[in-house]
Amino acid sequence: MPNAPCRRCGKPFYTKPAWTKLGHGIYCSQECQYAARRIGRVEACFTCGKESYKSPKELRVSKSQKFFCSRSCQTKWRNVLFSGSNHANWKGGASVEYREIMKKLKVPARCRLCKTKDIRVLCVHHLDENRINNRVSNLVWLCYNCHHLVHIHKVPVKK
């Protein structure tokens, strides 16, 4: 004797009263139970077009409303969209390896302030803080700690 309608299809089915009391006995079959869980939708990948299922949460939290089949497809899209001047860390496109300039001109690798010689912690500092001015007279070796002190705490560097 049927006593409850299926929550998905509405078909009446039998369920034990104890199951109903515990909150079980909602669906008439495993097929209805599984189908009720899949309430998201199938979306085509924005990069390659392959279709994949997206849950309601994925549909809700997507900022761009673009959906991808995998991380690699999403990365391809992000690399095109957020490169060059669109990237948050873009600094005008000048990519010069200052360490190579200093090594090529045989400037001794030693921190100007603390005199450390460990090449692993040394970086190049621009005295006038102009990254375009790459004359040797404007470049000095500083360790990361001293470089922080110069930029944040304005410790002077001797020329």
PyMOL commands that set and color helices and strands:
alter all, ss='L'
color gray80, all
select helices_A, chain A and resi 17-21+30-37+56-61+71-81+84-86+98-104+119-121+136-138+144-152
alter helices_A, ss='H'
color red, helices_A
select strands_A, chain A and resi 4-5+12-13+41-44+51-54+122-126+139-143
alter strands_A, ss='S'
color yellow, strands_A
deselect
rebuild
show_as cartoon
